[in-house]
């Protein structure tokens, strides 16, 4: 038999989810077909961020754009709870939002000691091959335990014209328009 849960979502379009309400309705409909009831909680973006940072949600939609190409920008910032080991209950794979120093960017409240150790080791070395190995191992743990369900990946489409010069597509972040001019 199914169960029910709340799915918190923002109302306004974001680059990584241009139709959040429709996406939530689709998820609710699909889960409803297998007996899972979803209560959609729509909020404007500011209150939504505050609500989910307090851990008041069962599940939520979020996305992330990197501002640098380092895996730590995702793996530590978004999935490491950033609490001391003694804040984690043995055998438990989540942490309370009330834990001292809890990282509210980790909206899943997921906490895996092995993952945490690997990411911290990745932060502490400059050896690229070692970092790659550590982050790949940590990534496999996150994949296997699935604290997130990935719904989409936002592709960016940028139109250009022969009248525009100086425009360059940045590999991360951007676009940077300080060198752009019209001919």
C-alpha atoms as a printed R data frame, in Angstrom:
    type eleno elety resid chain resno      x      y       z
1   ATOM     1    CA   UNK     A     1  0.000  0.000   0.000
2   ATOM     2    CA   UNK     A     2  1.134  3.560  -0.648
3   ATOM     3    CA   UNK     A     3  1.897  6.404   1.677
4   ATOM     4    CA   UNK     A     4  1.724 10.176   1.480
5   ATOM     5    CA   UNK     A     5  4.302 12.932   1.696
6   ATOM     6    CA   UNK     A     6  4.688 16.642   1.119
7   ATOM     7    CA   UNK     A     7  6.619 17.875  -1.913
8   ATOM     8    CA   UNK     A     8  7.736 21.476  -1.447
9   ATOM     9    CA   UNK     A     9  8.349 23.458  -4.607
10  ATOM    10    CA   UNK     A    10  9.004 27.025  -5.605
11  ATOM    11    CA   UNK     A    11  6.490 28.739  -7.873
12  ATOM    12    CA   UNK     A    12  8.721 30.845 -10.070
13  ATOM    13    CA   UNK     A    13 10.664 29.399 -13.017
14  ATOM    14    CA   UNK     A    14 14.371 28.722 -12.510
15  ATOM    15    CA   UNK     A    15 16.942 27.845 -15.152
16  ATOM    16    CA   UNK     A    16 17.151 24.294 -13.841
17  ATOM    17    CA   UNK     A    17 13.361 23.900 -13.532
18  ATOM    18    CA   UNK     A    18 11.446 26.294 -15.775
19  ATOM    19    CA   UNK     A    19  8.041 24.787 -14.868
20  ATOM    20    CA   UNK     A    20  8.230 23.817 -11.180
21  ATOM    21    CA   UNK     A    21  4.491 23.566 -10.558
22  ATOM    22    CA   UNK     A    22  3.902 21.456 -13.669
23  ATOM    23    CA   UNK     A    23  6.871 19.279 -12.720
24  ATOM    24    CA   UNK     A    24  5.456 18.772  -9.216
25  ATOM    25    CA   UNK     A    25  2.040 17.923 -10.656
26  ATOM    26    CA   UNK     A    26  3.621 15.384 -13.024
27  ATOM    27    CA   UNK     A    27  5.570 13.764 -10.183
28  ATOM    28    CA   UNK     A    28  2.403 13.661  -8.049
29  ATOM    29    CA   UNK     A    29  0.396 12.131 -10.892
30  ATOM    30    CA   UNK     A    30  3.028  9.491 -11.638
31  ATOM    31    CA   UNK     A    31  3.378  8.510  -7.987
32  ATOM    32    CA   UNK     A    32 -0.402  8.523  -7.590
33  ATOM    33    CA   UNK     A    33 -0.570  5.758 -10.186
34  ATOM    34    CA   UNK     A    34  1.303  3.478  -7.776
35  ATOM    35    CA   UNK     A    35 -0.652  4.514  -4.693
36  ATOM    36    CA   UNK     A    36  1.614  7.239  -3.313
37  ATOM    37    CA   UNK     A    37 -0.186 10.460  -2.435
38  ATOM    38    CA   UNK     A    38  1.764 13.698  -2.886
39  ATOM    39    CA   UNK     A    39  0.702 16.947  -1.237
40  ATOM    40    CA   UNK     A    40  2.263 19.777  -3.269
41  ATOM    41    CA   UNK     A    41  3.311 22.794  -1.205
42  ATOM    42    CA   UNK     A    42  3.951 25.763  -3.538
43  ATOM    43    CA   UNK     A    43  5.782 28.819  -2.270
44  ATOM    44    CA   UNK     A    44  7.537 31.826  -3.744
45  ATOM    45    CA   UNK     A    45 11.294 31.330  -3.844
46  ATOM    46    CA   UNK     A    46 12.381 33.244  -0.714
47  ATOM    47    CA   UNK     A    47  9.904 31.605   1.677
48  ATOM    48    CA   UNK     A    48 10.558 28.244  -0.027
49  ATOM    49    CA   UNK     A    49 14.296 28.508   0.701
50  ATOM    50    CA   UNK     A    50 13.610 29.439   4.318
51  ATOM    51    CA   UNK     A    51 11.070 26.623   4.719
52  ATOM    52    CA   UNK     A    52 13.384 23.955   3.315
53  ATOM    53    CA   UNK     A    53 16.446 25.304   5.173
54  ATOM    54    CA   UNK     A    54 14.502 24.661   8.381
55  ATOM    55    CA   UNK     A    55 13.881 21.063   7.313
56  ATOM    56    CA   UNK     A    56 10.115 21.403   7.412
57  ATOM    57    CA   UNK     A    57  9.656 19.512   4.118
58  ATOM    58    CA   UNK     A    58  9.443 15.796   3.378
59  ATOM    59    CA   UNK     A    59 10.879 16.280  -0.116
60  ATOM    60    CA   UNK     A    60 11.621 19.308  -2.258
61  ATOM    61    CA   UNK     A    61 12.790 20.504  -5.650
62  ATOM    62    CA   UNK     A    62 16.059 22.376  -5.898
63  ATOM    63    CA   UNK     A    63 18.826 22.912  -8.397
64  ATOM    64    CA   UNK     A    64 22.363 24.205  -8.540
65  ATOM    65    CA   UNK     A    65 24.618 26.060 -10.911
66  ATOM    66    CA   UNK     A    66 28.305 25.753 -10.238
67  ATOM    67    CA   UNK     A    67 30.476 28.829 -10.046
68  ATOM    68    CA   UNK     A    68 33.648 26.783 -10.410
69  ATOM    69    CA   UNK     A    69 34.513 23.443 -11.943
70  ATOM    70    CA   UNK     A    70 35.651 21.746  -8.738
71  ATOM    71    CA   UNK     A    71 33.625 18.685  -7.635
72  ATOM    72    CA   UNK     A    72 33.801 19.978  -4.076
73  ATOM    73    CA   UNK     A    73 31.432 22.775  -5.130
74  ATOM    74    CA   UNK     A    74 28.716 20.146  -5.343
75  ATOM    75    CA   UNK     A    75 29.807 17.288  -3.156
76  ATOM    76    CA   UNK     A    76 30.712 19.209  -0.012
77  ATOM    77    CA   UNK     A    77 28.410 22.181  -0.394
78  ATOM    78    CA   UNK     A    78 25.266 20.196  -1.201
79  ATOM    79    CA   UNK     A    79 25.601 16.747   0.384
80  ATOM    80    CA   UNK     A    80 28.004 17.019   3.311
81  ATOM    81    CA   UNK     A    81 26.083 17.856   6.512
82  ATOM    82    CA   UNK     A    82 29.089 19.815   7.873
83  ATOM    83    CA   UNK     A    83 28.538 18.621  11.433
84  ATOM    84    CA   UNK     A    84 30.891 16.927  13.851
85  ATOM    85    CA   UNK     A    85 30.850 13.116  13.805
86  ATOM    86    CA   UNK     A    86 29.386 13.024  17.333
87  ATOM    87    CA   UNK     A    87 26.251 14.752  15.982
88  ATOM    88    CA   UNK     A    88 25.521 11.628  13.912
89  ATOM    89    CA   UNK     A    89 23.673  8.693  15.421
90  ATOM    90    CA   UNK     A    90 25.444  5.389  14.772
91  ATOM    91    CA   UNK     A    91 23.748  3.438  11.992
92  ATOM    92    CA   UNK     A    92 21.642  6.414  10.930
93  ATOM    93    CA   UNK     A    93 22.084  7.898   7.452
94  ATOM    94    CA   UNK     A    94 20.564 11.296   8.132
95  ATOM    95    CA   UNK     A    95 21.189 14.187  10.480
96  ATOM    96    CA   UNK     A    96 18.767 16.445  12.307
97  ATOM    97    CA   UNK     A    97 18.313 19.947  10.938
98  ATOM    98    CA   UNK     A    98 18.734 21.014  14.577
99  ATOM    99    CA   UNK     A    99 22.300 19.651  14.788
100 ATOM   100    CA   UNK     A   100 24.917 22.223  15.753
101 ATOM   101    CA   UNK     A   101 26.450 23.743  12.605
102 ATOM   102    CA   UNK     A   102 24.190 21.816  10.204
103 ATOM   103    CA   UNK     A   103 24.686 22.752   6.538
104 ATOM   104    CA   UNK     A   104 21.262 23.875   5.359
105 ATOM   105    CA   UNK     A   105 22.343 23.496   1.718
106 ATOM   106    CA   UNK     A   106 22.039 19.743   2.338
107 ATOM   107    CA   UNK     A   107 18.229 19.820   2.075
108 ATOM   108    CA   UNK     A   108 18.084 16.008   2.081
109 ATOM   109    CA   UNK     A   109 19.695 15.891   5.565
110 ATOM   110    CA   UNK     A   110 21.698 12.931   4.262
111 ATOM   111    CA   UNK     A   111 24.740 11.956   6.297
112 ATOM   112    CA   UNK     A   112 27.058  9.114   5.368
113 ATOM   113    CA   UNK     A   113 30.288  8.916   7.357
114 ATOM   114    CA   UNK     A   114 32.289  7.248   4.576
115 ATOM   115    CA   UNK     A   115 31.119  9.865   2.061
116 ATOM   116    CA   UNK     A   116 31.993 12.655   4.493
117 ATOM   117    CA   UNK     A   117 35.497 11.250   5.062
118 ATOM   118    CA   UNK     A   118 36.173 10.877   1.332
119 ATOM   119    CA   UNK     A   119 35.033 14.421   0.536
120 ATOM   120    CA   UNK     A   120 37.112 15.825   3.391
121 ATOM   121    CA   UNK     A   121 40.150 13.901   2.111
122 ATOM   122    CA   UNK     A   122 39.484 15.309  -1.360
123 ATOM   123    CA   UNK     A   123 39.558 18.808   0.098
124 ATOM   124    CA   UNK     A   124 42.891 18.211   1.777
125 ATOM   125    CA   UNK     A   125 45.014 17.130  -1.194
126 ATOM   126    CA   UNK     A   126 46.333 18.915  -4.263
127 ATOM   127    CA   UNK     A   127 47.134 15.658  -6.066
128 ATOM   128    CA   UNK     A   128 44.666 15.646  -8.987
129 ATOM   129    CA   UNK     A   129 44.666 11.866  -9.473
130 ATOM   130    CA   UNK     A   130 44.059 11.283  -5.765
131 ATOM   131    CA   UNK     A   131 41.278 13.895  -5.689
132 ATOM   132    CA   UNK     A   132 39.629 12.318  -8.719
133 ATOM   133    CA   UNK     A   133 39.739  8.882  -7.097
134 ATOM   134    CA   UNK     A   134 38.359 10.168  -3.776
135 ATOM   135    CA   UNK     A   135 35.536 12.147  -5.377
136 ATOM   136    CA   UNK     A   136 34.648  9.257  -7.706
137 ATOM   137    CA   UNK     A   137 34.373  6.935  -4.711
138 ATOM   138    CA   UNK     A   138 32.264  9.475  -2.809
139 ATOM   139    CA   UNK     A   139 30.104 10.009  -5.886
140 ATOM   140    CA   UNK     A   140 29.455  6.266  -6.114
141 ATOM   141    CA   UNK     A   141 28.243  6.243  -2.497
142 ATOM   142    CA   UNK     A   142 25.875  9.146  -3.202
143 ATOM   143    CA   UNK     A   143 24.668  7.365  -6.333
144 ATOM   144    CA   UNK     A   144 24.061  4.098  -4.480
145 ATOM   145    CA   UNK     A   145 22.266  5.680  -1.514
146 ATOM   146    CA   UNK     A   146 20.348  8.207  -3.650
147 ATOM   147    CA   UNK     A   147 19.673 11.085  -1.238
148 ATOM   148    CA   UNK     A   148 18.468 12.931  -4.341
149 ATOM   149    CA   UNK     A   149 16.425 11.978  -7.364
150 ATOM   150    CA   UNK     A   150 17.683 13.791 -10.441
151 ATOM   151    CA   UNK     A   151 14.871 15.002 -12.671
152 ATOM   152    CA   UNK     A   152 16.634 17.004 -15.323
153 ATOM   153    CA   UNK     A   153 19.746 18.709 -16.498
154 ATOM   154    CA   UNK     A   154 19.409 22.231 -17.830
155 ATOM   155    CA   UNK     A   155 20.967 22.857 -21.205
156 ATOM   156    CA   UNK     A   156 21.591 26.464 -22.048
157 ATOM   157    CA   UNK     A   157 20.739 27.856 -25.436
158 ATOM   158    CA   UNK     A   158 22.342 31.109 -26.480
159 ATOM   159    CA   UNK     A   159 21.587 32.797 -29.757
160 ATOM   160    CA   UNK     A   160 24.159 34.928 -31.508
161 ATOM   161    CA   UNK     A   161 24.133 37.313 -34.403
162 ATOM   162    CA   UNK     A   162 26.813 38.505 -36.805
163 ATOM   163    CA   UNK     A   163 26.130 41.963 -35.334
164 ATOM   164    CA   UNK     A   164 27.487 40.802 -31.949
165 ATOM   165    CA   UNK     A   165 31.200 40.607 -31.242
166 ATOM   166    CA   UNK     A   166 33.165 39.612 -28.157
167 ATOM   167    CA   UNK     A   167 30.618 37.100 -26.859
168 ATOM   168    CA   UNK     A   168 32.125 33.891 -25.493
169 ATOM   169    CA   UNK     A   169 30.306 30.976 -23.927
170 ATOM   170    CA   UNK     A   170 31.829 30.291 -20.522
171 ATOM   171    CA   UNK     A   171 32.326 26.680 -19.450
172 ATOM   172    CA   UNK     A   172 30.919 27.568 -16.040
173 ATOM   173    CA   UNK     A   173 28.738 30.372 -14.790
174 ATOM   174    CA   UNK     A   174 28.321 33.430 -16.992
175 ATOM   175    CA   UNK     A   175 27.448 34.690 -19.458
176 ATOM   176    CA   UNK     A   176 29.962 37.493 -19.135
177 ATOM   177    CA   UNK     A   177 28.897 40.481 -21.163
178 ATOM   178    CA   UNK     A   178 31.624 42.991 -20.307
179 ATOM   179    CA   UNK     A   179 33.447 42.355 -23.622
180 ATOM   180    CA   UNK     A   180 30.332 42.208 -25.807
181 ATOM   181    CA   UNK     A   181 29.545 44.922 -28.317
182 ATOM   182    CA   UNK     A   182 27.207 45.453 -31.248
183 ATOM   183    CA   UNK     A   183 28.727 46.069 -34.668
